[in-house]
C-alpha cells in the first residue's frame, strides 16, 4: 500500500456499539480524527474511553458499526500502516531485563523514521538515565519511557490512554505542550483519554465528553466554551428548548449546547461553564 493520503480521516468511528458481559460499554459512537486534530476524551473511569481507544488498534472488535484506522479495518492493518500508529496504554509495558538504552535500541530498530534527537531530548526532560534497568523504574518513569517509545518515530496517529496520569505536574504540563507542537509540526492526529480537565484545556483542539459509553458532546474546545451554557428557570413548562441540544436536565435547570446569545423565554439565568464545571454538571 502506498503513502497515506492525508486529506482523508486518520481515524473514524461510525455508529459503533460494544457489549461486555451484557453491559453496553460503547453506544452510538460517531467520531472522526483528522490530521492536526488533538482530541481529548474526557470521562470518568469506566466511561468506555479505553475500550474506544483499543478498538482503533484492533485489540477489541466492535459488535456493530465500523472503525477505520487510515481507512482500513484496524484488525487488518499491514506493517506499513501499523508503523504509523503510536500507542501508550494505561499500564506500563515489559522490557524487564533490559536497560533503558537497550530497550530503546531494540524498539527503535523497528522504525525507519526514528528521531534520535527527540529521544535524547526527552530522556533528559524526564531525567531518565539510559543505564538504569527498566524493572527498577517507578511507574511514572515507565510511563515516560513509554511516551518516548510512542513519539520518537513521529507517528501519523497517536493514541494515548491516560498518558500522563503517573507523571508529576511539571513533567505532565511540558509533555502536553510538546504533544500539541509535535502534532502541528508533523500533521499528525492525536486522541488521548483523561479525566483531568486541565490537560485538555492545555492542548486539545477538540473535546469529546464521554459518559456511560456515549459521546455526549464533541466539539472544538473554543466552540464548546462559547456554545454550552447552564440555564435556570422557575417553571419548566414555560421554557422551550427545542432549538438546543440538552446535555443534562433537572427540574429547574439544564445544560444546553448550541447557545448563541439568543433570548430564551422563561429562563431566569444563563451562565457559562468551565470545562471542569461542565464535567461535574454532566455527572450530577
C-alpha positions as CSV (number, residue, x, y, z in Angstrom):
1,X,0.0,0.0,0.0
2,X,1.3,3.5,-0.8
3,X,1.6,6.5,1.3
4,X,-1.4,7.7,3.3
5,X,-3.5,10.4,1.6
6,X,-3.5,13.0,4.4
7,X,-6.8,14.6,3.1
8,X,-8.6,11.5,4.5
9,X,-9.5,10.8,8.1
10,X,-6.9,9.2,10.2
11,X,-9.5,7.5,12.4
12,X,-13.3,7.1,12.1
13,X,-15.9,5.5,14.2
14,X,-19.3,5.0,12.6
15,X,-22.3,4.1,14.8
16,X,-20.1,1.8,17.0
17,X,-21.5,-0.4,19.7
18,X,-19.8,-2.8,22.0
19,X,-21.2,-5.0,24.7
20,X,-19.2,-6.7,27.5
21,X,-20.9,-9.2,29.9
22,X,-24.3,-7.9,28.8
23,X,-23.3,-4.3,29.6
24,X,-23.2,-1.7,26.8
25,X,-19.8,-0.1,27.1
26,X,-19.9,1.8,23.8
27,X,-23.1,3.2,22.3
28,X,-23.7,5.1,19.1
29,X,-20.1,6.3,18.8
30,X,-19.5,8.6,15.8
31,X,-16.2,10.3,15.8
32,X,-13.7,11.4,13.2
33,X,-10.0,12.4,13.7
34,X,-8.4,14.4,11.0
35,X,-4.7,15.4,10.6
36,X,-3.8,18.2,13.0
37,X,-6.5,17.5,15.5
38,X,-5.7,16.9,19.2
39,X,-8.8,15.2,20.6
40,X,-9.3,14.9,24.4
41,X,-11.6,12.1,25.5
42,X,-12.9,13.4,28.8
43,X,-14.8,11.0,31.1
44,X,-14.8,9.2,34.4
45,X,-13.0,5.9,34.9
46,X,-15.2,3.2,33.5
47,X,-16.9,5.5,30.9
48,X,-15.7,3.5,28.0
49,X,-12.6,5.5,26.9
50,X,-10.2,2.6,27.0
51,X,-12.5,0.3,25.0
52,X,-13.0,3.1,22.4
53,X,-9.2,3.5,22.0
54,X,-8.4,-0.2,21.9
55,X,-10.9,-0.7,19.2
56,X,-9.0,1.7,17.0
57,X,-6.0,-0.6,17.3
58,X,-7.8,-3.8,16.5
59,X,-7.2,-5.0,20.1
60,X,-11.0,-5.1,20.6
61,X,-13.5,-5.9,17.9
62,X,-16.8,-3.9,18.0
63,X,-20.1,-5.7,17.9
64,X,-21.8,-3.3,15.4
65,X,-20.8,-0.3,13.4
66,X,-17.4,0.4,11.7
67,X,-14.0,1.6,12.8
68,X,-11.5,2.7,10.2
69,X,-7.8,3.4,11.0
70,X,-6.2,5.1,8.0
71,X,-9.3,4.0,6.1
72,X,-8.7,0.3,6.9
73,X,-10.2,-2.2,9.4
74,X,-7.8,-1.9,12.3
75,X,-7.7,-5.7,12.7
76,X,-6.2,-5.9,9.2
77,X,-3.6,-3.1,9.1
78,X,-0.4,-4.0,7.3
79,X,3.0,-3.4,8.7
80,X,3.5,-0.1,7.0
81,X,0.3,1.4,8.5
82,X,0.9,-0.2,11.9
83,X,4.3,1.6,12.0
84,X,2.4,4.9,11.7
85,X,0.4,4.4,14.8
86,X,1.8,5.3,18.2
87,X,0.1,3.9,21.3
88,X,0.6,4.3,25.0
89,X,-1.7,2.2,27.2
90,X,-2.6,2.9,30.8
91,X,-0.4,0.1,32.2
92,X,3.4,0.2,31.8
93,X,5.0,-2.4,29.4
94,X,7.6,-5.1,29.8
95,X,11.3,-4.9,28.9
96,X,12.3,-6.4,32.2
97,X,16.0,-7.4,32.0
98,X,16.8,-4.5,29.7
99,X,18.4,-1.2,30.4
100,X,16.6,1.9,29.1
101,X,19.3,2.1,26.4
102,X,18.9,-1.5,25.3
103,X,15.1,-1.2,25.3
104,X,15.2,1.9,23.2
105,X,17.7,0.4,20.8
106,X,15.5,-2.6,20.3
107,X,12.3,-0.6,19.9
108,X,13.8,1.9,17.5
109,X,15.1,-0.9,15.2
110,X,11.5,-1.4,14.1
111,X,11.1,2.2,12.9
112,X,13.0,3.7,10.0
113,X,11.9,7.2,10.9
114,X,13.1,7.1,14.5
115,X,14.1,10.6,15.7
116,X,17.3,10.2,17.8
117,X,17.3,13.9,18.7
118,X,13.8,13.7,20.1
119,X,14.7,10.6,22.0
120,X,17.7,12.2,23.6
121,X,15.9,15.4,24.4
122,X,13.1,13.6,26.2
123,X,15.4,11.3,28.1
124,X,16.9,14.5,29.6
125,X,13.5,16.1,30.1
126,X,12.1,13.1,32.0
127,X,15.5,12.7,33.8
128,X,15.9,9.1,32.6
129,X,19.3,7.5,32.9
130,X,19.9,5.2,29.9
131,X,21.9,2.8,32.1
132,X,19.1,2.2,34.5
133,X,17.3,-1.1,34.3
134,X,13.6,-0.9,33.3
135,X,12.4,-3.2,36.1
136,X,13.8,-0.7,38.6
137,X,11.9,2.3,37.2
138,X,9.0,3.9,39.0
139,X,5.5,3.8,37.5
140,X,6.0,7.4,36.3
141,X,9.4,6.7,34.8
142,X,8.0,3.7,32.9
143,X,5.2,5.9,31.6
144,X,7.7,8.5,30.5
145,X,9.7,5.8,28.7
146,X,6.5,4.5,27.0
147,X,5.8,8.1,25.8
148,X,9.3,8.3,24.3
149,X,8.8,5.0,22.5
150,X,5.5,6.1,21.1
151,X,6.6,9.6,20.0
152,X,10.1,9.2,18.7
153,X,9.2,7.8,15.3
154,X,6.6,10.6,14.8
155,X,3.5,8.5,14.1
156,X,0.7,9.9,12.0
157,X,-1.9,8.8,14.5
158,X,-1.1,8.9,18.2
159,X,-3.4,7.1,20.7
160,X,-2.8,7.7,24.3
161,X,-4.8,6.2,27.2
162,X,-4.4,8.4,30.3
163,X,-0.8,9.2,29.1
164,X,0.4,11.4,31.9
165,X,-1.5,10.3,34.9
166,X,1.7,9.0,36.6
167,X,3.8,12.0,35.8
168,X,4.5,14.8,38.2
169,X,2.6,18.1,37.4
170,X,5.6,19.8,35.8
171,X,6.5,16.9,33.5
172,X,2.8,16.5,32.6
173,X,2.5,20.1,31.6
174,X,5.6,20.1,29.5
175,X,4.7,16.8,27.8
176,X,1.2,18.0,26.9
177,X,2.6,21.2,25.3
178,X,5.2,19.2,23.3
179,X,2.4,16.8,22.2
180,X,0.5,19.7,20.7
181,X,3.6,21.2,19.0
182,X,4.6,17.8,17.5
183,X,1.1,17.1,16.2
184,X,1.0,20.5,14.4
185,X,4.5,20.2,13.1
186,X,4.0,16.7,11.6
187,X,0.3,17.0,10.7
188,X,-0.4,14.1,13.0
189,X,-3.7,13.4,14.7
190,X,-3.9,12.7,18.4
191,X,-6.6,11.2,20.6
192,X,-6.0,10.9,24.3
193,X,-8.2,9.9,27.2
194,X,-8.1,11.7,30.5
195,X,-10.3,12.7,33.5
196,X,-8.0,15.7,34.1
197,X,-9.7,18.8,32.6
198,X,-6.6,21.0,32.8
199,X,-4.7,18.6,30.5
200,X,-7.5,19.0,27.8
201,X,-7.7,22.8,28.2
202,X,-3.9,23.0,27.8
203,X,-3.6,21.3,24.5
204,X,-6.7,19.9,22.9
205,X,-8.2,21.3,19.8
206,X,-11.4,19.2,20.3
207,X,-13.2,17.7,23.3
208,X,-15.3,14.5,23.3
209,X,-17.3,14.2,26.6
210,X,-17.9,10.5,27.3
211,X,-20.4,9.3,29.8
212,X,-21.7,5.7,30.1
213,X,-20.2,4.6,26.8
214,X,-21.7,7.5,24.8
215,X,-20.2,10.7,23.4
216,X,-22.5,13.3,24.9
217,X,-20.7,16.2,23.2
218,X,-18.0,16.5,20.6
219,X,-16.8,19.9,19.5
220,X,-13.9,22.3,19.1
221,X,-12.7,23.4,22.5
222,X,-13.2,27.1,21.8
223,X,-16.7,26.5,20.3
224,X,-17.7,24.4,23.3
225,X,-16.8,27.2,25.7
226,X,-18.9,29.7,23.8
227,X,-22.0,27.5,23.0
228,X,-22.5,25.5,26.2
229,X,-24.5,27.1,29.0
230,X,-26.3,26.3,32.2
231,X,-29.7,27.8,32.3
232,X,-32.1,28.1,35.3
233,X,-35.9,28.6,35.2
234,X,-38.8,28.6,37.6
235,X,-41.4,26.8,35.5
236,X,-40.2,24.1,33.2
237,X,-43.4,24.1,31.2
238,X,-42.8,27.7,30.1
239,X,-39.4,27.0,28.6
240,X,-38.9,25.9,25.0
241,X,-35.5,24.3,24.5
242,X,-36.3,22.6,21.2
243,X,-33.6,24.7,19.4
244,X,-30.8,23.3,21.6
245,X,-29.1,20.0,22.4
246,X,-29.9,19.2,26.0
247,X,-26.9,17.6,27.7
248,X,-28.4,17.3,31.2
249,X,-31.7,18.4,32.7
250,X,-33.1,18.8,36.2
251,X,-36.5,20.1,37.4
252,X,-35.4,23.8,37.3
253,X,-32.1,23.8,35.4
254,X,-30.5,22.4,32.2
255,X,-27.2,22.2,30.4
256,X,-27.6,23.1,26.8
257,X,-25.4,23.2,23.7
258,X,-25.9,25.5,20.7
259,X,-26.4,28.7,22.6
260,X,-25.7,31.9,20.6
261,X,-26.7,34.7,22.9
262,X,-30.4,34.3,21.9
263,X,-33.2,35.1,24.4
264,X,-35.0,32.1,25.8
265,X,-38.4,32.8,27.1
266,X,-38.9,31.7,30.7
267,X,-35.2,31.4,31.6
268,X,-34.2,33.3,34.7
269,X,-30.4,33.0,34.4
270,X,-27.8,31.9,31.8
271,X,-24.2,31.1,32.9
272,X,-21.1,29.9,31.2
273,X,-19.2,26.9,32.4
274,X,-15.6,25.9,32.6
275,X,-14.7,22.5,31.3
276,X,-14.4,21.2,34.8
277,X,-17.8,22.6,35.8
278,X,-19.4,21.1,32.7
279,X,-17.8,17.7,33.5
280,X,-19.2,17.9,37.0
281,X,-22.7,19.0,35.8
282,X,-22.9,16.1,33.3
283,X,-22.3,13.6,36.1
284,X,-24.5,15.2,38.8
